[in-house]
Amino acid sequence: MVNRIVVGAHYGLKDWLIQRMSAVVMAVYALLLTAFLLGSGPITYLFWKGLFAQGWMRFATLLFVLSVLVHAWVGARDVLMDYIKPTGLRLTMQVLTILWLVGCGGWALQILWRI
């Protein structure tokens, strides 16, 4: 009888796709923002406020933030699974990472929708 411990090694392709799709979203957002900033006049507080007052920019930024959070989670989880061998310690670190990422996401949403 083989005693197997589930460690999450079955994620493979799904996580690879998530990493690539989130990277594409982040790259497109960065290019969009760069093009917009290069094509505008002087960058002032009123410029930033006007830019983020538009619904499409808030939506694009929301997609960017979600992509960063998912990208960070998949990467951090993979690193923890590869290098932290004691299961209890790994689970604790994964839970702390999730809590930290959720907190960062909540903070980003608060900043984004407060404008």
N, CA, C and O atoms as a MOPAC input file, in Angstrom:
PM7 MOZYME 1SCF
protein

 N      0.83800 1    -1.17400 1     0.00000 1
 C      0.00000 1     0.00000 1     0.00000 1
 C      0.88900 1     1.24500 1     0.00000 1
 O      1.85900 1     1.33800 1     0.75200 1
 N      0.53600 1     2.18700 1    -0.85400 1
 C      1.30000 1     3.42200 1    -0.96300 1
 C      0.57500 1     4.51300 1    -0.18700 1
 O     -0.61500 1     4.75000 1    -0.39400 1
 N      1.29100 1     5.16300 1     0.69500 1
 C      0.72900 1     6.25900 1     1.48000 1
 C      1.14000 1     7.57400 1     0.82500 1
 O      2.30200 1     7.97400 1     0.90200 1
 N      0.19000 1     8.24200 1     0.18400 1
 C      0.48700 1     9.47700 1    -0.53600 1
 C      0.04800 1    10.69100 1     0.27500 1
 O     -1.01800 1    10.69900 1     0.89000 1
 N      0.88400 1    11.70000 1     0.26100 1
 C      0.55500 1    12.97300 1     0.88900 1
 C      0.26000 1    13.96400 1    -0.23600 1
 O      1.08800 1    14.16900 1    -1.12300 1
 N     -0.90700 1    14.57000 1    -0.19400 1
 C     -1.28000 1    15.53000 1    -1.22000 1
 C     -0.55100 1    16.83600 1    -0.94300 1
 O     -0.71200 1    17.44000 1     0.11700 1
 N      0.25100 1    17.26400 1    -1.91000 1
 C      1.02500 1    18.49000 1    -1.72800 1
 C      0.70800 1    19.53300 1    -2.79100 1
 O      1.32000 1    20.60000 1    -2.80700 1
 N     -0.23200 1    19.24400 1    -3.67500 1
 C     -0.60700 1    20.23200 1    -4.66700 1
 C      0.15700 1    20.12400 1    -5.97000 1
 O      0.11500 1    21.05600 1    -6.77200 1
 N      0.85200 1    19.02400 1    -6.21200 1
 C      1.65400 1    18.89000 1    -7.41500 1
 C      0.79900 1    18.74500 1    -8.67300 1
 O      1.33600 1    18.77200 1    -9.78000 1
 N     -0.50300 1    18.59500 1    -8.53100 1
 C     -1.38500 1    18.38300 1    -9.67900 1
 C     -1.85900 1    19.67900 1   -10.32200 1
 O     -2.68600 1    19.63400 1   -11.23200 1
 N     -1.36300 1    20.83700 1    -9.88000 1
 C     -1.85600 1    22.10900 1   -10.39500 1
 C     -1.31000 1    22.42200 1   -11.78300 1
 O     -2.04700 1    22.96800 1   -12.60500 1
 N     -0.09600 1    22.11300 1   -12.07100 1
 C      0.60300 1    22.25700 1   -13.33300 1
 C      0.07600 1    23.19600 1   -14.39200 1
 O      0.34000 1    24.39800 1   -14.34500 1
 N     -0.66900 1    22.66100 1   -15.35000 1
 C     -1.09300 1    23.41000 1   -16.52700 1
 C     -1.99500 1    24.58800 1   -16.16400 1
 O     -1.84400 1    25.67600 1   -16.72100 1
 N     -2.92400 1    24.38300 1   -15.24400 1
 C     -3.83900 1    25.45300 1   -14.85000 1
 C     -3.06000 1    26.64700 1   -14.29200 1
 O     -3.34400 1    27.79200 1   -14.64500 1
 N     -2.09400 1    26.38700 1   -13.43500 1
 C     -1.30200 1    27.46700 1   -12.85700 1
 C     -0.40700 1    28.12900 1   -13.89200 1
 O     -0.20000 1    29.34200 1   -13.85100 1
 N      0.12000 1    27.34900 1   -14.81200 1
 C      0.94000 1    27.90000 1   -15.88500 1
 C      0.10600 1    28.87300 1   -16.71700 1
 O      0.56600 1    29.96400 1   -17.05400 1
 N     -1.12400 1    28.47000 1   -17.04500 1
 C     -2.01000 1    29.33800 1   -17.82400 1
 C     -2.39000 1    30.59800 1   -17.04200 1
 O     -2.42000 1    31.69300 1   -17.60400 1
 N     -2.67700 1    30.44600 1   -15.76000 1
 C     -3.01800 1    31.60700 1   -14.92900 1
 C     -1.85500 1    32.58800 1   -14.88600 1
 O     -2.05500 1    33.79600 1   -15.01100 1
 N     -0.63100 1    32.07200 1   -14.70700 1
 C      0.54000 1    32.94200 1   -14.67300 1
 C      0.69000 1    33.70200 1   -15.99100 1
 O      0.95600 1    34.90400 1   -15.99100 1
 N      0.51800 1    32.99800 1   -17.11600 1
 C      0.69900 1    33.63700 1   -18.42400 1
 C     -0.41000 1    34.64400 1   -18.72000 1
 O     -0.13800 1    35.73300 1   -19.22600 1
 N     -1.65100 1    34.29100 1   -18.40900 1
 C     -2.76600 1    35.21300 1   -18.68400 1
 C     -2.67300 1    36.45500 1   -17.80800 1
 O     -2.91900 1    37.56400 1   -18.28100 1
 N     -2.32300 1    36.28300 1   -16.54300 1
 C     -2.20300 1    37.45100 1   -15.66700 1
 C     -1.02500 1    38.32100 1   -16.10700 1
 O     -1.09600 1    39.54600 1   -16.01600 1
 N      0.05200 1    37.70300 1   -16.58100 1
 C      1.18700 1    38.48200 1   -17.08000 1
 C      0.79900 1    39.28300 1   -18.31600 1
 O      1.24000 1    40.42100 1   -18.47900 1
 N     -0.01800 1    38.70500 1   -19.18500 1
 C     -0.47700 1    39.42100 1   -20.38400 1
 C     -1.34500 1    40.61400 1   -19.97800 1
 O     -1.18200 1    41.70700 1   -20.52200 1
 N     -2.25700 1    40.42000 1   -19.03600 1
 C     -3.10500 1    41.52500 1   -18.57300 1
 C     -2.24500 1    42.64000 1   -17.99200 1
 O     -2.48300 1    43.81400 1   -18.27500 1
 N     -1.24500 1    42.28700 1   -17.18100 1
 C     -0.37800 1    43.30600 1   -16.58700 1
 C      0.43100 1    44.03300 1   -17.65400 1
 O      0.61400 1    45.24700 1   -17.56700 1
 N      0.91700 1    43.31000 1   -18.65800 1
 C      1.69700 1    43.94000 1   -19.72600 1
 C      0.83400 1    44.87800 1   -20.56100 1
 O      1.26900 1    45.97700 1   -20.90400 1
 N     -0.38400 1    44.45600 1   -20.89100 1
 C     -1.28200 1    45.30600 1   -21.67200 1
 C     -1.62400 1    46.57200 1   -20.89200 1
 O     -1.63700 1    47.66100 1   -21.46500 1
 N     -1.89700 1    46.44700 1   -19.61600 1
 C     -2.19200 1    47.62200 1   -18.78200 1
 C     -0.99500 1    48.56800 1   -18.74700 1
 O     -1.15200 1    49.78100 1   -18.88400 1
 N      0.20100 1    48.00700 1   -18.56200 1
 C      1.39800 1    48.85300 1   -18.50600 1
 C      1.60100 1    49.58700 1   -19.82700 1
 O      1.94400 1    50.77000 1   -19.82900 1
 N      1.39600 1    48.90300 1   -20.94300 1
 C      1.53500 1    49.55000 1   -22.24900 1
 C      0.46600 1    50.62000 1   -22.45000 1
 O      0.75500 1    51.70400 1   -22.95700 1
 N     -0.76900 1    50.31500 1   -22.05100 1
 C     -1.86600 1    51.27100 1   -22.16600 1
 C     -1.58500 1    52.52600 1   -21.34200 1
 O     -1.73900 1    53.64400 1   -21.83400 1
 N     -1.17800 1    52.34100 1   -20.10700 1
 C     -0.89900 1    53.48200 1   -19.23300 1
 C      0.29400 1    54.28000 1   -19.75200 1
 O      0.26400 1    55.51100 1   -19.74000 1
 N      1.33400 1    53.60200 1   -20.20400 1
 C      2.50700 1    54.28200 1   -20.74500 1
 C      2.14200 1    55.10900 1   -21.97100 1
 O      2.53900 1    56.26900 1   -22.08300 1
 N      1.38300 1    54.51300 1   -22.89300 1
 C      0.97000 1    55.24500 1   -24.09400 1
 C      0.11000 1    56.44900 1   -23.73100 1
 O      0.26400 1    57.52400 1   -24.31100 1
 N     -0.78500 1    56.27100 1   -22.78200 1
 C     -1.65400 1    57.36900 1   -22.36800 1
 C     -0.84900 1    58.50200 1   -21.74200 1
 O     -1.10500 1    59.67500 1   -22.01100 1
 N      0.12700 1    58.14600 1   -20.90300 1
 C      0.94300 1    59.16000 1   -20.24300 1
 C      1.86600 1    59.87900 1   -21.22000 1
 O      2.07200 1    61.08700 1   -21.10400 1
 N      2.41700 1    59.15100 1   -22.17400 1
 C      3.29400 1    59.78200 1   -23.15900 1
 C      2.51800 1    60.69500 1   -24.09900 1
 O      3.06400 1    61.67800 1   -24.59900 1
 N      1.24900 1    60.37900 1   -24.34300 1
 C      0.44200 1    61.17600 1   -25.24800 1
 C     -0.27100 1    62.33300 1   -24.57900 1
 O     -1.00600 1    63.07100 1   -25.23500 1
 N     -0.06500 1    62.50100 1   -23.29600 1
 C     -0.76700 1    63.57600 1   -22.58000 1
 C      0.18000 1    64.73200 1   -22.31400 1
 O      1.37300 1    64.67300 1   -22.61200 1
 N     -0.37400 1    65.75500 1   -21.76000 1
 C      0.42100 1    66.92500 1   -21.38600 1
 C      1.10000 1    66.69900 1   -20.04800 1
 O      1.46100 1    65.57500 1   -19.69900 1
 N      1.26800 1    67.77400 1   -19.31000 1
 C      1.91100 1    67.64500 1   -17.99500 1
 C      1.07100 1    66.79000 1   -17.04500 1
 O     -0.15900 1    66.84000 1   -17.05800 1
 N      1.75700 1    66.01800 1   -16.23600 1
 C      1.07800 1    65.09800 1   -15.32100 1
 C      0.96700 1    65.78200 1   -13.95800 1
 O      1.96000 1    65.99200 1   -13.26100 1
 N     -0.25400 1    66.11600 1   -13.60900 1
 C     -0.52700 1    66.78600 1   -12.34500 1
 C     -1.53400 1    65.95600 1   -11.55200 1
 O     -2.03300 1    64.93400 1   -12.02300 1
 N     -1.81600 1    66.41900 1   -10.34900 1
 C     -2.81900 1    65.74000 1    -9.53100 1
 C     -4.18200 1    65.74600 1   -10.22500 1
 O     -4.88900 1    64.73900 1   -10.21600 1
 N     -4.54200 1    66.85800 1   -10.81400 1
 C     -5.83000 1    66.94000 1   -11.51700 1
 C     -5.87800 1    65.99600 1   -12.70800 1
 O     -6.92700 1    65.43200 1   -13.02000 1
 N     -4.73200 1    65.82300 1   -13.37800 1
 C     -4.66400 1    64.86700 1   -14.48500 1
 C     -4.94400 1    63.45000 1   -13.97900 1
 O     -5.76000 1    62.73100 1   -14.55600 1
 N     -4.25800 1    63.04900 1   -12.88900 1
 C     -4.44900 1    61.71000 1   -12.32600 1
 C     -5.89000 1    61.52200 1   -11.85500 1
 O     -6.50000 1    60.48000 1   -12.09300 1
 N     -6.41600 1    62.52600 1   -11.19400 1
 C     -7.78600 1    62.43100 1   -10.69200 1
 C     -8.76900 1    62.28300 1   -11.84800 1
 O     -9.69800 1    61.47900 1   -11.77800 1
 N     -8.56800 1    63.05100 1   -12.90300 1
 C     -9.43000 1    62.94800 1   -14.07400 1
 C     -9.29900 1    61.61200 1   -14.78200 1
 O    -10.28600 1    61.05000 1   -15.25700 1
 N     -8.07600 1    61.11000 1   -14.84800 1
 C     -7.84700 1    59.81400 1   -15.49800 1
 C     -8.56000 1    58.69600 1   -14.75600 1
 O     -9.23300 1    57.87100 1   -15.37500 1
 N     -8.41800 1    58.66000 1   -13.43900 1
 C     -9.01200 1    57.57200 1   -12.66900 1
 C    -10.47500 1    57.81900 1   -12.31100 1
 O    -11.10700 1    56.96200 1   -11.69400 1
 N    -11.01500 1    58.95800 1   -12.68300 1
 C    -12.44500 1    59.19600 1   -12.50200 1
 C    -13.25400 1    58.51000 1   -13.59800 1
 O    -14.46500 1    58.33300 1   -13.47000 1
 N    -12.57700 1    58.12900 1   -14.66900 1
 C    -13.25300 1    57.46900 1   -15.78700 1
 C    -13.46400 1    55.98400 1   -15.46700 1
 O    -12.57700 1    55.31600 1   -14.93700 1
 N    -14.63600 1    55.49700 1   -15.79600 1
 C    -14.98600 1    54.11100 1   -15.48500 1
 C    -14.08900 1    53.09000 1   -16.14600 1
 O    -13.72600 1    52.09300 1   -15.52300 1
 N    -13.72100 1    53.31800 1   -17.40500 1
 C    -12.88800 1    52.34100 1   -18.11000 1
 C    -11.50900 1    52.21700 1   -17.46400 1
 O    -10.93000 1    51.13100 1   -17.44500 1
 N    -10.97700 1    53.32400 1   -16.93500 1
 C     -9.66100 1    53.26700 1   -16.30200 1
 C     -9.74000 1    52.56300 1   -14.95400 1
 O     -8.83300 1    51.81700 1   -14.58800 1
 N    -10.80000 1    52.79300 1   -14.23000 1
 C    -10.98500 1    52.07100 1   -12.96700 1
 C    -11.12100 1    50.57600 1   -13.21900 1
 O    -10.54800 1    49.76500 1   -12.49200 1
 N    -11.87800 1    50.21300 1   -14.24600 1
 C    -12.04700 1    48.79100 1   -14.58100 1
 C    -10.72000 1    48.17700 1   -14.99800 1
 O    -10.37800 1    47.07900 1   -14.55900 1
 N     -9.96600 1    48.88200 1   -15.84800 1
 C     -8.66300 1    48.37700 1   -16.28900 1
 C     -7.71700 1    48.21900 1   -15.10000 1
 O     -6.97300 1    47.24200 1   -15.01500 1
 N     -7.75000 1    49.18000 1   -14.19000 1
 C     -6.89000 1    49.10700 1   -13.00900 1
 C     -7.32700 1    47.97300 1   -12.08900 1
 O     -6.49000 1    47.29600 1   -11.49200 1
 N     -8.63000 1    47.76600 1   -11.97400 1
 C     -9.13700 1    46.64400 1   -11.17900 1
 C     -8.65200 1    45.31400 1   -11.75400 1
 O     -8.21600 1    44.43900 1   -11.00600 1
 N     -8.72600 1    45.15400 1   -13.08200 1
 C     -8.20400 1    43.93900 1   -13.72000 1
 C     -6.71300 1    43.78200 1   -13.45800 1
 O     -6.23100 1    42.67500 1   -13.21400 1
 N     -5.98800 1    44.88900 1   -13.50900 1
 C     -4.55700 1    44.85200 1   -13.24500 1
 C     -4.27700 1    44.38700 1   -11.81500 1
 O     -3.43700 1    43.51500 1   -11.59500 1
 N     -4.97600 1    44.96700 1   -10.85300 1
 C     -4.76200 1    44.60200 1    -9.45000 1
 C     -5.10000 1    43.12800 1    -9.21900 1
 O     -4.34800 1    42.41600 1    -8.55300 1
 N     -6.22400 1    42.67200 1    -9.76300 1
 C     -6.58800 1    41.25500 1    -9.61900 1
 C     -5.54800 1    40.35100 1   -10.25900 1
 O     -5.22500 1    39.29300 1    -9.71900 1
 N     -5.02600 1    40.75900 1   -11.40000 1
 C     -3.99100 1    39.96300 1   -12.06700 1
 C     -2.71800 1    39.89800 1   -11.23000 1
 O     -2.09100 1    38.84300 1   -11.13000 1
 N     -2.33800 1    41.01400 1   -10.63400 1
 C     -1.15000 1    41.02500 1    -9.76900 1
 C     -1.35600 1    40.09400 1    -8.57900 1
 O     -0.45300 1    39.33900 1    -8.21800 1
 N     -2.53700 1    40.14400 1    -7.97100 1
 C     -2.80400 1    39.30000 1    -6.79900 1
 C     -2.78100 1    37.82100 1    -7.15100 1
 O     -2.19300 1    37.02000 1    -6.42500 1
 N     -3.41500 1    37.45200 1    -8.26200 1
 C     -3.43300 1    36.04500 1    -8.67400 1
 C     -2.02900 1    35.59900 1    -9.05800 1
 O     -1.60200 1    34.50300 1    -8.69400 1
 N     -1.32100 1    36.43100 1    -9.78200 1
 C      0.04200 1    36.11800 1   -10.20400 1
 C      0.94100 1    35.91100 1    -8.97600 1
 O      1.72800 1    34.96600 1    -8.92200 1
 N      0.81100 1    36.80100 1    -8.00300 1
 C      1.61100 1    36.69700 1    -6.78300 1
 C      1.25500 1    35.44000 1    -5.99800 1
 O      2.14400 1    34.77500 1    -5.46500 1
 N     -0.03300 1    35.10600 1    -5.92000 1
 C     -0.44300 1    33.92000 1    -5.17300 1
 C      0.12300 1    32.65100 1    -5.79900 1
 O      0.67700 1    31.80900 1    -5.09300 1
 N     -0.01000 1    32.50600 1    -7.10300 1
 C      0.48200 1    31.28900 1    -7.75800 1
 C      1.99400 1    31.17900 1    -7.57900 1
 O      2.50400 1    30.10100 1    -7.27400 1
 N      2.70300 1    32.27000 1    -7.76400 1
 C      4.15700 1    32.23400 1    -7.59500 1
 C      4.57400 1    31.93800 1    -6.17300 1
 O      5.45200 1    31.10600 1    -5.94300 1
 N      3.95200 1    32.61200 1    -5.21000 1
 C      4.31300 1    32.39100 1    -3.80600 1
 C      3.96500 1    30.97100 1    -3.37200 1
 O      4.74200 1    30.32600 1    -2.66900 1
 N      2.79000 1    30.48200 1    -3.79200 1
 C      2.40400 1    29.12400 1    -3.41600 1
 C      3.37700 1    28.09700 1    -3.98700 1
 O      3.74100 1    27.13700 1    -3.30700 1
 N      3.79800 1    28.29700 1    -5.23100 1
 C      4.74600 1    27.35900 1    -5.83200 1
 C      6.08700 1    27.37700 1    -5.10700 1
 O      6.68800 1    26.32700 1    -4.87900 1
 N      6.55400 1    28.56400 1    -4.74600 1
 C      7.81700 1    28.66000 1    -4.00400 1
 C      7.68000 1    27.98200 1    -2.64300 1
 O      8.57000 1    27.23800 1    -2.23000 1
 N      6.57600 1    28.23400 1    -1.94600 1
 C      6.37200 1    27.60100 1    -0.64300 1
 C      6.28100 1    26.08800 1    -0.76400 1
 O      6.83300 1    25.36900 1     0.06900 1
 N      5.59200 1    25.59000 1    -1.79200 1
 C      5.48200 1    24.13300 1    -1.97300 1
 C      6.83200 1    23.50700 1    -2.30500 1
 O      7.10300 1    22.37100 1    -1.91700 1
 N      7.68000 1    24.24600 1    -3.02200 1
 C      8.98000 1    23.70000 1    -3.40800 1
 C      9.99300 1    23.71400 1    -2.26900 1
 O     10.80600 1    22.79600 1    -2.16100 1
 N      9.96100 1    24.73800 1    -1.41800 1
 C     11.05100 1    24.92800 1    -0.46800 1
 C     10.69000 1    24.75300 1     0.99300 1
 O     11.59300 1    24.60400 1     1.81600 1
 N      9.42200 1    24.76400 1     1.35700 1
 C      9.03200 1    24.56600 1     2.75900 1
 C      8.45400 1    23.15800 1     2.87800 1
 O      7.32900 1    22.90000 1     2.45000 1
 N      9.22100 1    22.27200 1     3.45400 1
 C      8.82000 1    20.86000 1     3.49700 1
 C      7.86700 1    20.49800 1     4.64800 1
 O      6.95000 1    19.71000 1     4.41900 1
 N      8.03000 1    21.02700 1     5.87000 1
 C      7.08400 1    20.67200 1     6.93100 1
 C      5.67200 1    21.18900 1     6.58300 1
 O      5.47100 1    22.38400 1     6.37000 1
 N      4.72400 1    20.27800 1     6.53300 1
 C      3.37500 1    20.60000 1     6.06700 1
 C      2.71100 1    21.69400 1     6.90200 1
 O      2.08800 1    22.59500 1     6.33900 1
 N      2.82700 1    21.63900 1     8.21000 1
 C      2.19900 1    22.63700 1     9.07100 1
 C      2.76300 1    24.03500 1     8.83900 1
 O      2.01700 1    25.01100 1     8.77200 1
 N      4.07700 1    24.12300 1     8.71700 1
 C      4.71800 1    25.41100 1     8.47200 1
 C      4.31800 1    25.94700 1     7.09500 1
 O      4.03400 1    27.13600 1     6.94500 1
 N      4.29600 1    25.06700 1     6.09500 1
 C      3.91600 1    25.47800 1     4.74100 1
 C      2.47300 1    25.97600 1     4.72300 1
 O      2.19200 1    27.00600 1     4.10900 1
 N      1.56100 1    25.27800 1     5.37400 1
 C      0.16500 1    25.68700 1     5.41900 1
 C      0.01700 1    27.03700 1     6.12700 1
 O     -0.74200 1    27.90000 1     5.68500 1
 N      0.74100 1    27.20700 1     7.22000 1
 C      0.69400 1    28.47600 1     7.94800 1
 C      1.17800 1    29.62000 1     7.06600 1
 O      0.55800 1    30.68300 1     7.02600 1
 N      2.26900 1    29.40700 1     6.36900 1
 C      2.80700 1    30.45300 1     5.50200 1
 C      1.87300 1    30.73600 1     4.32100 1
 O      1.76200 1    31.88000 1     3.87900 1
 N      1.20500 1    29.70200 1     3.81200 1
 C      0.25400 1    29.90900 1     2.71900 1
 C     -0.95500 1    30.72100 1     3.20000 1
 O     -1.42300 1    31.61800 1     2.49900 1
 N     -1.45100 1    30.40400 1     4.39000 1
 C     -2.58800 1    31.14900 1     4.93400 1
 C     -2.19600 1    32.60600 1     5.18000 1
 O     -2.97000 1    33.51400 1     4.87600 1
 N     -1.00200 1    32.83400 1     5.72600 1
 C     -0.54000 1    34.20500 1     5.94900 1
 C     -0.37700 1    34.95800 1     4.62800 1
 O     -0.67800 1    36.14900 1     4.54500 1
 N      0.09300 1    34.26400 1     3.60800 1
 C      0.23300 1    34.87900 1     2.28200 1
 C     -1.13100 1    35.24900 1     1.71700 1
 O     -1.29800 1    36.33200 1     1.15500 1
 N     -2.10400 1    34.36000 1     1.86000 1
 C     -3.46500 1    34.65300 1     1.38100 1
 C     -4.03300 1    35.86400 1     2.10800 1
 O     -4.60000 1    36.75900 1     1.48000 1
 N     -3.88500 1    35.89600 1     3.41900 1
 C     -4.40500 1    37.02800 1     4.20300 1
 C     -3.74500 1    38.33300 1     3.78200 1
 O     -4.41400 1    39.35800 1     3.64900 1
 N     -2.44200 1    38.29600 1     3.57400 1
 C     -1.72100 1    39.49500 1     3.15500 1
 C     -2.19400 1    39.95300 1     1.77500 1
 O     -2.41800 1    41.14600 1     1.56700 1
 N     -2.35100 1    39.01800 1     0.82700 1
 C     -2.79800 1    39.38200 1    -0.51800 1
 C     -4.23300 1    39.91300 1    -0.51600 1
 O     -4.53800 1    40.86500 1    -1.23400 1
 N     -5.10800 1    39.31400 1     0.27600 1
 C     -6.48300 1    39.81800 1     0.38800 1
 C     -6.47700 1    41.22300 1     0.97900 1
 O     -7.22600 1    42.09100 1     0.52900 1
 N     -5.63600 1    41.44800 1     1.98400 1
 C     -5.51400 1    42.78300 1     2.56300 1
 C     -5.01400 1    43.80100 1     1.54500 1
 O     -5.52900 1    44.91700 1     1.47800 1
 N     -4.02500 1    43.42700 1     0.76000 1
 C     -3.51500 1    44.32200 1    -0.28900 1
 C     -4.58900 1    44.60100 1    -1.33100 1
 O     -4.71200 1    45.72700 1    -1.81300 1
 N     -5.36900 1    43.57700 1    -1.68000 1
 C     -6.45400 1    43.76800 1    -2.64100 1
 C     -7.52100 1    44.69400 1    -2.10200 1
 O     -8.02200 1    45.55100 1    -2.82900 1
 N     -7.87700 1    44.53600 1    -0.84000 1
 C     -8.86100 1    45.42200 1    -0.22400 1
 C     -8.37800 1    46.85400 1    -0.16000 1
 O     -9.14300 1    47.78900 1    -0.39900 1
 N     -7.11500 1    47.02300 1     0.16200 1
 C     -6.52900 1    48.35600 1     0.21800 1
 C     -6.53300 1    49.00200 1    -1.16800 1
 O     -6.86500 1    50.17900 1    -1.31100 1
 N     -6.16100 1    48.21800 1    -2.19200 1
 C     -6.15900 1    48.73300 1    -3.56900 1
 C     -7.56800 1    49.13200 1    -4.00200 1
 O     -7.74900 1    50.16300 1    -4.64900 1
 N     -8.56000 1    48.32500 1    -3.64900 1
 C     -9.94200 1    48.67000 1    -3.99600 1
 C    -10.38900 1    49.94700 1    -3.29700 1
 O    -11.06400 1    50.78900 1    -3.88800 1
 N    -10.00600 1    50.07800 1    -2.03900 1
 C    -10.36500 1    51.28300 1    -1.29300 1
 C     -9.75300 1    52.51800 1    -1.95900 1
 O    -10.42600 1    53.53700 1    -2.11200 1
 N     -8.50200 1    52.43300 1    -2.34600 1
 C     -7.82900 1    53.55100 1    -3.00400 1
 C     -8.47200 1    53.83100 1    -4.35900 1
 O     -8.71700 1    54.98500 1    -4.71200 1
 N     -8.74200 1    52.77900 1    -5.10800 1
 C     -9.27000 1    52.92100 1    -6.47500 1
 C    -10.66100 1    53.52900 1    -6.49300 1
 O    -10.93700 1    54.38200 1    -7.33600 1
 N    -11.53300 1    53.12800 1    -5.60700 1
 C    -12.92000 1    53.59000 1    -5.64500 1
 C    -13.18100 1    54.79800 1    -4.75800 1
 O    -14.31200 1    55.28000 1    -4.69400 1
 N    -12.15600 1    55.29700 1    -4.07300 1
 C    -12.31300 1    56.47300 1    -3.23000 1
 C    -12.21400 1    57.76700 1    -4.04000 1
 O    -12.69700 1    58.81200 1    -3.60300 1
 N    -11.60600 1    57.70200 1    -5.19000 1
 C    -11.36200 1    58.90400 1    -6.00300 1
 C    -12.66200 1    59.59400 1    -6.36600 1
 O    -12.64800 1    60.62000 1    -7.04600 1

